[in-house]
Amino acid sequence: VLDEKASRQEPFGDEVSVLNEEIDRVGSILQEYVGAAPRAQGSPTDIKQLVAELLHLFKESHFVPDSVNVKLQIPGQSALVEGSADLIKQILINLIKNAIEAMPAGGQIAISGQGPVQREGRALYQLRITDNGPGIPSKVLDKLFSPVQSSKSGKNRGFGLSVVQDLVNKLGGSIQCQSGKTGTQFELLLPAGKAINTVTTASSAKGSA
């Protein structure tokens, strides 16, 4: 994007700001991995706002190809989750990136908020990332969250979902996967923000990690 704007001699102050924010975010995650104190979380993260901003960033940076349609389906004014926005953003980036790479011919991705649920006395927010790709082979599904060498072409190294699970664990949540010939769905359960009071019962899913 910077190259394109520079060739047209257009200003790109906003893009530089985004770069700085993303560098700080990834740096914060790396610091947590080496034992440094995590960045203070002053208030719950609004998942709906975070995903909307992320999709805008994807659109502006051409991260999502024109052949892939991403839909945001989170009802209500907000969806609050207790946890670092930096970590949640990285989880979603990895899951959306995997879905895009699984559909080289194009397809659809839905990011849907299923609302608060109750699990073992805890209030959790349920978020699903679904694609209509070819699905994950069973031999891969069995070791889905293990760091293995990726069979995908390009610069993939096969650590994306292992990192996702680690970040979900850091947030005190859980991740599950269902996959078949009609597509793949990842379900995230993250600690619900204090503003969410009503809870429902969610059905369990296969492929629990």
N, C-alpha and C positions, 0 to 999 in steps of 0.2 A: 504493500500500500504506500509506503514511504517512497519507494522507487517511482511508482506511478505519479504521485503528487509532485515529486521533485522534477520529473520530466515535463510536467505541465506548469512548473514554477508556481505551484500552489502552496500556501502555508500548511504546516502539519503539526501545530502545537498540541492539538488534542491527542493525536496519535502518540506523540512523545510522552504525554502525561500517562496514557494507558500503558505504554512500555514500562515506565517507571513504577507504576502501581503493580504491574504483573511481576516485575523483578523483585520488588519488596515482598510480594505475597509468596513467591516461590522461595525466596531467601528465608522467610519466616518458617516455612515448612521444613526446610533443610536444617535450620537451627534446632527445631524440636527433635529431629532425628539424631542430632549429636548431643542431646541432653541439655540444651539451653532452655531457659524458661520460655514458655509459649507467650505470644502476644496477648495482652489482656483483652478479654471479651467483655465489653461494657454492657451489651444488651443482646437479646435474642436476635438471631438472624432471620430475616424475612425471606423465606425460600422463594416466594412468588416474585419479589423484586429482584433477588439475586439471579434467578433463572432468566428473567426478562432482560436484565443487563448483560448476561452472558450471551444470550442469543443475539442481542444487538452487536456485541463485540464480534461474534462469529460472522455475522452478516457483513460488517464493515471490513473485516480482515480476510474475507473469502475463505474462511476455514471450512464452511459448509458449501459443497458444490451445488450448482443450480439443480442438479438431478435429484437432490435429497431435500425433502420437505420436512421441517421440524415444527411441530405444533406444541404449544404450551396450554395445558388444560388443568389449571389450578383454580378452583372456585373460591369465592369470597374475596374480601379486600386484602387479606394478608394470610400468611401461613408461617407461624413462628416456630423456630427450632433453636434449642439451647446448644450452642456450639460455635466453633470458629468458622466464620464465613470463608476464610482462606482455605481451610480443609474441605469444606463442603463444595466449594467451587472446583477444587482439584478433582474431587470424586466425580463430579458431573462432567468435567472436561474429559477425563479418561473414559467414562462410559459412553459419552456421545461420540468421541473419537473412534472407539471400537465399533460402534454401530455403523458409522459412516464407512469405515474400512471394510466392513462385512457386506456392504452393498455397493460394489463398484459400478453397477449398472443403474444405481439410483434406487430410491424407495422413500419410505416414511418413517419418521421417528416421533413418538409422542412422549412428552414429559408431563405426567399427570399426578396431581396431588389427590390422594385418596382420603385425606383428613386424618384426624387423631384416632388412635386405637389404644386399647388397653392390653398390655401383655405383662403377666406376672406382677400386677400391681403398679406398673409403670405406664405413664402417659407418653406415647410415641407418635411421631408424625410419619405417615406412610407416603412414600414417593415412589413412583414407578417410571422407568425408562424402557419404552417398548419400541422395537423395530419390526419391520415385515421382511427381513432378510431371509436367507436360506437356513438359518438356525446353526447351532453349534454341534459338531459331531460328538457322539456319546463319549468317545475316548478322551476328548478334550474337556467335556463337561465334568467328568469324574475328577479331574485335577484342575478345575477352573481357576482357583485362586492360588495355585502354586507357581512360583517363579520358574518358568521353563522357557527354552528357546522357542520363539514364535515361528510358525510355519508361514506367516504372511510375508509378502514381498516388501521391499523397501527397508526403512531404518528401524522397523519394529524389533524389539528385543524380548517381548513376552513377559515383561514385568508389570504391565499396566494394571491388571486386575489384582495382582498381589499387593501392589501399592494401595489400590482402592480398599481392599479388605483391611489393611493396616490402618488407613486413615479412618475408616468407619469404626474400627475398634477403639481408636483414640477418642472418638466422639461418644463412645458408650452406646453405639447402635449395632445394627446387624444388617447383613445383606444376603439376599437369596436370589436364585436364578431359575427360571423355567425357559426351556428352549425346545423348539420342534421345527418341522419343515415350513411352518407358516411364519416363523419369526422367533425373536428372543425377548424376554422381559426380565429386567432386574428390578427387584423390590428393595427399597431402602427403608429401614425403620430407625429414625433418629429421635433423640429426646425432645419431646414437645416443649415449646415455649410456655411460660407461665400464663400467657393470655388465652391459651387454649384450655378449656375446661371440660367440654363435652367429649366423651370417648365412645367408640363403638367396638365391636368385635370383628377382627379380620380373620379371614380363613388362612390356614397355613399353606406354604408353597413348597414345592420340591426343590432339591438342590441347595439345601441350607448350608451356609458356610460358617 
